[in-house]
């Protein structure tokens, strides 16, 4: 599988993001939190859409927030093939909850653990 993160896979809908916070379920793997919700998507050929977020409260400088978001996207891009979604479509929001920056290796480990917990959470429902 190609390790890409195309535009179709990026969650940009404000309505879906608001619905995620209201109706979504979550799993955690410090310093990441994944909020997800099963929903039909308008885009054809994709099984999920993902967005990343870093709190302005914890990181005042935009440079720091952007760096963490860039690392999160990269980690997701490399490990997204481990997500096991069969026949259903999901929207997901990955939030960085830590108060300090972590290394790329620590973020990769947290992302793998987060994806594993997500797979375990949706396995009984599937």
Backbone bond lengths (Angstrom), bond angles and torsions (degrees), N, CA, C in turn:
res aa  C-N    CA-C-N  psi(-1)  N-CA   C-N-CA  omega(-1)  CA-C   N-CA-C  phi
1 X - - - 1.450 - - 1.523 109.28 -
2 X 1.307 115.27 137.76 1.465 120.27 179.46 1.525 110.09 -72.12
3 X 1.307 115.91 135.17 1.456 120.93 178.43 1.526 108.59 -88.02
4 X 1.326 115.58 81.39 1.455 120.39 179.60 1.517 109.12 -125.39
5 X 1.300 116.12 165.11 1.464 122.90 176.26 1.527 106.67 -135.27
6 X 1.345 116.76 75.27 1.461 120.20 -174.87 1.527 113.25 -70.58
7 X 1.289 115.42 165.68 1.463 122.53 -178.03 1.523 112.23 -58.31
8 X 1.331 117.22 -34.93 1.464 121.14 -179.09 1.530 111.98 -62.28
9 X 1.337 116.88 -28.63 1.462 121.04 -177.65 1.523 113.37 -85.96
10 X 1.311 117.97 -2.93 1.459 120.64 -178.29 1.524 109.97 -89.85
11 X 1.305 115.64 128.19 1.458 122.06 179.69 1.525 108.47 -82.79
12 X 1.341 116.45 117.64 1.454 120.43 -177.74 1.527 112.76 -126.78
13 X 1.302 117.29 -9.95 1.459 122.06 -176.44 1.528 111.30 -71.73
14 X 1.329 116.18 120.09 1.465 120.57 179.03 1.524 111.15 -64.30
15 X 1.335 117.08 -35.93 1.464 120.72 179.52 1.520 110.93 -64.02
16 X 1.331 116.84 -43.32 1.463 119.90 179.34 1.526 111.78 -67.78
17 X 1.332 117.09 -37.49 1.463 120.51 179.05 1.527 110.14 -66.03
18 X 1.328 117.52 -42.53 1.466 120.81 176.84 1.524 110.71 -62.96
19 X 1.336 116.57 -41.52 1.460 120.72 179.00 1.530 110.91 -63.97
20 X 1.332 116.41 -34.73 1.466 120.52 177.27 1.526 111.16 -59.03
21 X 1.319 116.61 -45.64 1.462 120.11 -178.53 1.524 111.78 -68.29
22 X 1.328 117.30 -29.31 1.461 120.68 -178.87 1.531 111.53 -83.99
23 X 1.336 117.00 -49.05 1.460 121.26 -170.68 1.521 114.03 -107.86
24 X 1.332 118.00 -12.89 1.458 120.67 -172.08 1.510 114.45 -72.05
25 X 1.323 114.83 157.32 1.459 122.48 173.97 1.522 107.29 -106.10
26 X 1.330 117.11 162.67 1.454 118.26 -175.82 1.518 112.69 -138.66
27 X 1.320 114.43 156.61 1.466 123.65 171.14 1.517 106.76 -131.68
28 X 1.340 115.91 153.60 1.463 119.78 -175.93 1.514 111.01 -128.41
29 X 1.316 114.16 149.18 1.456 123.13 169.79 1.519 104.58 -153.61
30 X 1.332 116.03 101.08 1.461 119.77 -172.39 1.508 111.08 -51.19
31 X 1.333 118.67 132.55 1.453 130.94 6.51 1.528 114.03 -97.93
32 X 1.345 117.78 27.37 1.461 121.04 -177.28 1.521 111.18 -114.99
33 X 1.332 114.34 151.28 1.459 121.91 174.67 1.521 106.67 -135.37
34 X 1.314 117.15 132.40 1.458 122.62 -179.61 1.516 108.60 -113.33
35 X 1.327 116.41 119.79 1.456 122.20 174.68 1.519 106.32 -104.15
36 X 1.325 116.93 128.48 1.457 119.78 -175.91 1.524 110.79 -136.67
37 X 1.326 114.11 159.12 1.453 120.61 179.57 1.525 108.25 -155.52
38 X 1.298 116.65 136.61 1.463 120.70 176.54 1.522 108.20 -81.01
39 X 1.315 115.65 130.38 1.464 120.51 -178.28 1.516 109.81 -159.43
40 X 1.326 118.50 150.39 1.470 119.24 174.10 1.527 110.07 -72.43
41 X 1.326 116.58 140.39 1.464 121.30 179.76 1.520 110.26 -108.62
42 X 1.321 115.65 147.67 1.459 121.31 179.51 1.523 111.71 -74.37
43 X 1.328 116.22 -31.38 1.461 120.86 -177.72 1.527 110.40 -73.10
44 X 1.319 116.50 137.72 1.462 121.52 178.42 1.523 110.17 -89.01
45 X 1.307 115.49 144.83 1.451 120.70 173.20 1.519 116.29 83.06
46 X 1.330 118.71 7.51 1.461 120.33 176.55 1.524 108.94 -122.41
47 X 1.322 115.62 150.21 1.459 119.53 -177.72 1.528 112.67 -104.50
48 X 1.333 116.65 -15.47 1.466 119.01 179.30 1.525 110.74 -159.36
49 X 1.329 114.47 155.94 1.461 122.11 173.94 1.513 107.54 -123.43
50 X 1.338 115.89 140.16 1.458 121.05 -173.78 1.517 110.38 -131.32
51 X 1.327 115.45 144.42 1.453 122.70 173.54 1.525 107.87 -134.09
52 X 1.340 116.40 156.61 1.465 120.51 178.25 1.525 109.18 -122.47
53 X 1.334 115.23 153.75 1.453 120.20 -177.92 1.522 110.55 -148.20
54 X 1.339 115.51 143.81 1.460 122.50 175.25 1.525 106.95 -131.70
55 X 1.322 116.83 133.06 1.450 122.38 -175.88 1.527 112.56 -69.77
56 X 1.310 115.28 133.58 1.458 121.00 175.45 1.531 110.37 -71.77
57 X 1.318 116.30 -24.61 1.456 120.81 178.67 1.527 111.31 -64.16
58 X 1.340 116.42 -39.75 1.455 120.70 -177.80 1.523 113.93 -85.75
59 X 1.328 117.15 -27.85 1.462 121.76 -178.88 1.531 108.27 -130.20
60 X 1.314 115.56 99.80 1.462 121.20 -175.71 1.528 112.06 -68.31
61 X 1.335 116.79 -37.81 1.456 120.47 -176.21 1.529 111.21 -82.14
62 X 1.328 115.83 130.10 1.459 121.09 179.77 1.527 111.01 -61.70
63 X 1.314 116.82 -31.13 1.461 120.82 179.25 1.527 110.21 -60.06
64 X 1.306 117.05 -43.39 1.467 121.74 179.70 1.529 110.93 -67.24
65 X 1.320 116.54 -45.52 1.470 120.49 179.39 1.525 110.86 -60.63
66 X 1.314 116.45 -45.45 1.463 120.44 -178.28 1.522 111.75 -65.15
67 X 1.323 117.23 -37.46 1.462 120.57 178.94 1.523 110.39 -64.61
68 X 1.322 116.83 -44.84 1.463 120.33 179.86 1.526 110.05 -64.57
69 X 1.330 117.65 -42.07 1.463 120.32 178.47 1.529 110.82 -62.49
70 X 1.307 116.96 -40.04 1.462 121.51 178.82 1.540 110.24 -62.78
71 X 1.340 116.56 -43.96 1.463 120.67 178.17 1.534 111.34 -65.50
72 X 1.328 117.06 -38.80 1.465 120.63 178.84 1.525 110.97 -64.64
73 X 1.331 116.74 -44.47 1.461 120.23 178.33 1.527 111.38 -61.22
74 X 1.321 116.10 -42.53 1.457 121.05 179.78 1.534 110.62 -64.00
75 X 1.305 116.61 -44.17 1.457 120.63 178.77 1.527 110.58 -63.05
76 X 1.320 117.08 -43.27 1.464 120.88 176.98 1.528 110.38 -61.42
77 X 1.319 116.86 -45.00 1.460 121.83 -177.81 1.531 111.22 -58.64
78 X 1.322 116.64 -40.84 1.458 120.79 -178.09 1.529 113.23 -74.68
79 X 1.321 117.32 -27.33 1.461 120.46 -173.64 1.520 114.12 -112.36
80 X 1.326 119.43 4.56 1.462 120.69 -175.21 1.520 113.22 -67.80
81 X 1.326 117.86 -19.97 1.455 119.68 178.85 1.530 112.03 -69.83
82 X 1.326 118.12 -11.06 1.463 122.39 177.77 1.530 112.24 -84.02
83 X 1.331 117.17 -9.97 1.468 121.07 178.97 1.518 108.69 -73.42
84 X 1.328 116.76 125.51 1.468 122.20 -177.55 1.518 109.87 -105.57
85 X 1.310 116.07 92.12 1.461 121.50 176.76 1.521 106.50 -118.95
86 X 1.314 116.20 116.19 1.462 119.95 -177.65 1.521 109.86 -112.44
87 X 1.317 116.46 106.07 1.451 120.89 173.82 1.518 116.26 78.76
88 X 1.319 118.49 -5.00 1.458 120.85 178.98 1.522 109.28 -113.78
89 X 1.316 115.61 161.69 1.462 120.14 178.59 1.524 108.73 -121.29
90 X 1.312 115.25 139.64 1.457 121.96 -177.07 1.522 110.53 -128.98
91 X 1.333 115.24 152.80 1.464 121.70 165.72 1.528 105.35 -113.97
92 X 1.339 115.76 140.40 1.459 120.43 -175.48 1.521 110.55 -136.85
93 X 1.312 115.26 147.59 1.456 122.53 175.58 1.523 107.07 -129.87
94 X 1.331 116.04 121.88 1.460 121.01 179.03 1.525 107.27 -101.87
95 X 1.325 116.51 120.87 1.459 122.08 -177.16 1.520 109.14 -112.58
96 X 1.320 115.68 134.37 1.459 121.51 175.73 1.520 106.99 -87.61
97 X 1.336 117.26 117.25 1.463 120.86 -174.82 1.521 113.70 -103.53
98 X 1.330 117.50 -7.69 1.460 120.28 -178.39 1.518 111.90 -70.33
99 X 1.332 115.79 163.52 1.456 121.03 178.81 1.520 112.27 -104.46
100 X 1.323 116.73 -8.08 1.460 121.50 178.40 1.519 108.87 -128.99
101 X 1.330 116.02 152.65 1.460 120.67 177.32 1.519 109.35 -70.12
102 X 1.329 115.83 143.30 1.457 121.13 176.30 1.522 109.13 -116.18
103 X 1.319 115.71 165.33 1.459 119.70 -179.64 1.526 109.88 -74.76
104 X 1.300 114.87 165.26 1.459 120.55 -179.53 1.531 110.67 -63.94
105 X 1.336 117.59 -37.56 1.459 120.92 179.28 1.531 111.31 -64.59
106 X 1.328 117.15 -41.24 1.466 120.20 178.24 1.524 110.79 -65.37
107 X 1.335 116.06 -37.63 1.463 120.64 178.97 1.532 110.67 -67.11
108 X 1.338 117.09 -39.41 1.466 120.91 177.07 1.529 110.59 -61.84
109 X 1.329 117.45 -43.93 1.465 121.22 179.18 1.526 110.51 -62.58
110 X 1.329 116.36 -43.57 1.465 120.37 179.64 1.526 110.89 -65.13
111 X 1.331 117.61 -37.85 1.465 121.24 179.79 1.523 110.93 -66.61
112 X 1.319 117.72 -42.16 1.467 121.09 177.91 1.520 110.32 -61.79
113 X 1.336 116.83 -44.43 1.464 121.31 179.31 1.534 110.45 -65.34
114 X 1.332 117.12 -38.85 1.462 121.79 179.02 1.524 110.95 -64.08
115 X 1.313 117.02 -43.94 1.471 121.06 179.39 1.529 110.11 -65.02
116 X 1.331 116.71 -39.06 1.465 120.51 178.08 1.529 110.00 -63.23
117 X 1.314 117.49 -42.98 1.470 120.79 178.94 1.523 111.27 -66.22
118 X 1.338 116.82 -37.12 1.462 120.83 176.47 1.527 109.89 -62.79
119 X 1.330 116.92 -46.44 1.465 120.78 178.93 1.534 111.20 -60.03
120 X 1.326 116.20 -40.88 1.465 120.06 178.82 1.529 110.78 -66.78
121 X 1.314 117.30 -35.28 1.472 121.46 -177.89 1.527 111.71 -70.51
122 X 1.323 117.21 -35.79 1.472 118.91 -177.89 1.524 112.67 -92.83
123 X 1.322 118.01 -10.92 1.469 121.23 -178.01 1.529 113.22 -58.70
124 X 1.338 120.82 -46.69 1.469 119.62 179.68 1.530 112.35 -64.55
125 X 1.333 116.72 -31.89 1.464 120.20 -178.34 1.522 111.67 -74.34
126 X 1.336 117.15 -26.96 1.467 120.21 -176.33 1.500 112.79 -83.26
